[in-house]
Amino acid sequence: MTLRHRVLVLLAAVAVLAGVATAAVLHASARAERRDQAQAGGPQVTAGRITLTDTGRMVFRNMAWGPHRDELTTVPASDPAGPRTAAGVKCLRFYAASGTGVCLQAVHGAVTDTYRALILDATLKETARYDVPGIPSRARVSPSGRFAAWTAFVGGDSYAGTNFSTRTAIVDTRTGKLTPSLEEFRILKDGHVYHAADVNFWGVTFASDDRTFYATLATKGGTYLIKGDLSTRTATIVHPNVECPSLSPDGTRIAYKKRVPGLPKDAPWHLYVLDLRTLRETPLAEPRSVDDQAVWRDAHTIVYALPGDYGADLYTVPADGTGKPRRISTAAVSPAFPAFATSPTEPAGSSAARRP
């Protein structure tokens, strides 16, 4: 092949690649424009005011296409599929309790995105801001609103076989004191201090005493439920094969996802509830793999997300292993019930009534 032919081949290849790149950009632009337009038959979303102290409300990230996509949105908890009110605050992950919220956001840059955690007051006004070292994954607030936690996927840790690990932080929203990584805590296993280079934490859930929390610990190919103590800065291993725990309103049970042998590697989890006193596991009636940190809707009901046409849909299932799953809302993720003084399905004064 002559030099002239080589140049012509090179120019043709460059032209083809340029055409492919242009088509890709135009396709992405068209898709972005479609996302800004409300889809036919989708939920009704209008701008308005959200207050994290309004009782009987569910607050979540709206994923419906339209001008309010990714904004924090609220509906009556009794009508989760009803018209939505959007507040204009965008979050990738969100949670709230007792008038305090945590919102994990992406900050889009010219080359790469960065991430941050915002602490919000009851009117969604920012009160503090913290850098997040990777892609946000989980977020929680303690029942009193005093502590907030978040987990991010972090790249570059050499010990992680998939070339990423997690980083989980906890902040005292009153003092601003930040624990940037739970890896600073002393780990206790079978009464002894445990050391390993591959320790990872994720999925914090708080008890009501502003001291105790639970989370997932991963090490040497296994995952474990840990019971953390903010005062002693210890993390005690409690039970194996627990991921993304969520503490029940009365503090006696953990809802979580568990890896089940024989399931596909990309969909290995089923939902379970663990009795913290007896360590008895109850499989829930959701047959699909759930990759989410579930939320307790009340003392009897679990809420979680599954993939949907516009990102994710919300489902509920009884917490005692009975019944069957039910979709309650489309194009929604990261639900919170921040101002339930009592369980929505129990009358005030009932022995079962607790605040999530």
N, C-alpha and C positions, 0 to 999 in steps of 0.2 A: 504493500500500500504506500503510495507516494505521500509526501508531506502535505500536499494540497488536499488529498482525500482525507487524511487524518484530521486536518483542520475543519473540513466540512462536516465530518462525523461528530467532532467535538462541538461544533456550533449547533448541529441538529440536536445533540443530546442536551445542551444547555437550553435550547428553545423548548424542548419537551418538558424538562424539569421546571422551567419558568412557568409554562402553561399549567402544569400540575399544581405548583405553588399558588398561582393566581386563582385557580379553581377552588383550592382548599380555603383560601382566604375569603373568597366570595361566598362559599357555602357556610363558613363559620359566621360571617357577617349576617347572612340571611337568617340563620338559625337564631342568632342573638336578637335580631329584629322581631322574629316570631315570638321569642320569649317575652318581649315587652308588650305583646298583645294578648289580652285575655282569651283563653280557649273557649269555644262553644260548649255549653253544658258544664263549665267549671264553676267553682264556688264564687259567690258574690263577695267582692272585697272592696271596701271603701276606706278612705283615710279617716282617722279619728284619734281619740285619746285612749291610752292604756294606763291603768294604775294597778300596780302589783298588790295593792291592798283590797281591791274589789273582791268580795266573796263570791264563791260559786262560779269562777271563771277558769277556763283553760287558756294558757298562753303558749304559743309555739312559733316555730319558724314556718312561714307560709312559702310553699314551693309551687303554687299555682302560677302559670304563665300570666304575665300582665305587669303593669307598672309597679305592683307591690310585691313582686317576687323576692324572696329571701328576707322580707321584713318580719319583725315580731308582730304577731297577730293574735287577737283574742276572740273567743266565742263563749257563750254560756256552756258550762260543763254539762248541763242537761241537754244541750243541743249542739254537739260537736260538729255536725255537718251543716250547721246553719250559717247565715251571713257573717262575714268576718270583718273586724275592725283592725286596720293596720296602722302602726305607729310611726313608720318611717325609719326605724332603727334596724339595720341589717346585721344578722348574726349567722355564722356557720353552725355554731352550737350555742345552746341557751339553757339556763335553769334559773329558778327563783324560789325563794321562800321568805316569809315574814317581811315582805317589802324590800328585799334585797335581791338583785339579779346579777348574774354573770353572763356576759356576752362575748363569745370568741369570734373575732373578725379577721378577715383578710384585708391587707392593705396592698392594692395593686400597684406595682412599680413598672418602670419601663422595661426591665429585663426579668426580674423575678418578683414574686409576691413575698411579703412578710406578714406576720400574724401578731395579734395582740389580744389581751383579755381586758375587758372593761367591767368595772364594778358599777352597777346602776342602782339608783335609789328607787323609791316606789313610783316615781313619775318617769322613770327611764332616763333620768339625768345622770351623766357620767360623774362618778365621785373619785375614781382612781383608774389608773391604766398601767398595765404591765406587758412587757414583751413576752411573746410565746415563741420558743425556739424551733417550732416545726408546725406541721399541719394539724389543726385542732381535731380532737377525736371525742373527748368526753368532758362534761362540765357538771358540777353539782354545787349546791349551797346548803349549809347546815340548817336544820329546822328553825333555829333562832335567827338566822341571817348573819351570824357573826363570822362564819368561815365560808370561804369559797375555794373550790378546787378545780383544776383542769388538767387534762392529759393531751399531749401532742405526740405525733410521730416525728422522730428525729433521725436524720440520716447520718451515716459516717461512723457509727460505733463499730469497731472492728470485731467485737465478740458476737455481734448479731449475724446469724447465718444468712438472713435475707437483706443484710446491709442497712437495716434500720432498727431502731429501738424506740422506746417511749420515754417521755419525761413527764412526771406528774408533780405539780406544784400545789401548795396550800397557802392561802393568805388570810390573815386576820383582818377583816374588813373594818374593824374599829381602830386598830393601831397601825395598819399598813404593813405589819411585819410579814415578810414573805419567806416561805421555805421553798426554794426553787426546785428542789428534787427530793422525793421521798427516799432516794438512795442514801441520803444523809442519816436516816434512821437506823437504829440498831435492830437487827433481825434476830428473833428467837425461834428456834425449832427444837422441839422435844426437850425444852428446858436449857438448851445451850445456844450460845451465840453462833449464828450462821454467817459464813463468809463465802462469797463467790463473785467472780468477775462479771458474770452475765446477768446480774440481778436487774429486773425490770418491774416497774409498778404501773398500774393503770386502773381507772374506773373507781374513784373514791365515792363512798356514800357515808353520810354522817349520822351519828346518833344524836339524841336531843340534849345530851349533857355538856355540849361544847368541849368535849375532851376525846371521846371515843369515835373512831371511824373504822370502816372496813374498806378493803381494796383487793385487787388482784396482784399477786406476786408471781412472776415467771422466772424460772431458773432451771438450768440443766434439762431443758425439754419438757418441763411440767409447769402447770399453773396451780396456784394455791390461793385460798381465801386467807387474808391476814386481818387481824384485829389490831388497829393502830391506837396509840396513846399519844396525844399531842403534848401532854405534860412531861412524860418520861422519854418521849421521842423514840419509842420502841414499836416494832411491828412483829406480832406473834402469829406464827402459822397455825391455822385452825383446821382447815379441811382441804383436800386435794380437788383438782379439776373444777375450779370455779373461776369464771370470768365475768367482768362487768357486774359486780354485785349491786343490789339495791335493797336497802333496809326497809322493812315494813313500818307502817305508822306506829305500831306498838313496840317496835324494837326487838321483836322475838324471832323474826324470819328474814331470810335473805332470798330475793328473787335473783336469778342469774342465768347465764347461758353456759352450757356444759358440752364439751366435746364428746360425741358419741361414736364409739368404734364402728367402722363399716360405712359411715357416711362419706360423701365426696370430700376431698381435701378443701375445695373452695366453698363448701357449705356444711360444716361439720357440727353445728351447734343445735341443741334443743333447749327450751326453757325449762327450768326446774325451780322449786322453792325448797330451801333448806331450813329446818327447824334448828335454831341455834342452841337449844337446850339438849335435844336428843341427837342432833346431827343426822336426822332422818331426811332423806331426799324424796320429794314428790315431783314426778314429771307432770308438766302441764299439758293441756289438750291441744297445743299448737303443733301440728305435724311438720311444719316447714322450719328450715334453718333460720334462726333469728340472730343477726349480727347487730345487736343494739344493747344499750344499757336501759333496761326496762324501768318504768316508773309505776309506783303504786297509786292507782286512781283513788282507792280507799282501802280499807282493811281487807277487802275481799277480791279486788280486781287489779289486774296488771295491764298496763298500756305499753305498747312497743311499736316500732316501725318496721315495715317490710317494704321492699322495692315496689314502686308503682309507676304508672305511666309518666308522671312528672317528677320523679325522684323517689318519693316515699309516700306511703299511706300509713295511717295509724289504726291499730287493732287493739282489742281487749280480749282477755281470756280470764276465767276464774282462777284464783290463786290456790285452790284446793285440789286441782287436777280434774275437776268435773267440767261439764259443759263443752263448749266448742268456741273457737275464735270468731270474732265478729269485727268487721271493718267499721270504724266509727267516723273516719275523716280521710279524704283524699288530699294528695299534694300537701303533706304536712309532716314535720319531724320536730324533735326536741320539745316534747310537751312538758308543761309544768302546771301544777295546781297550787299557786303560791299563797292563797289566802283562805284555805279551808280551815275554819275554826273547829269544825267537827266533820266526821266522815259524811260525804254527800248522801250515802245510802242508809245512814243511821240517824235516828232522831237525837237531838241534843240531850245529853244526860245518859245516853245508852252506854253500857259498859264496853261496847265495841267501838265507840266513837273516839277517834284520835285524829290529830292533825298530821298529814303526811309531811 
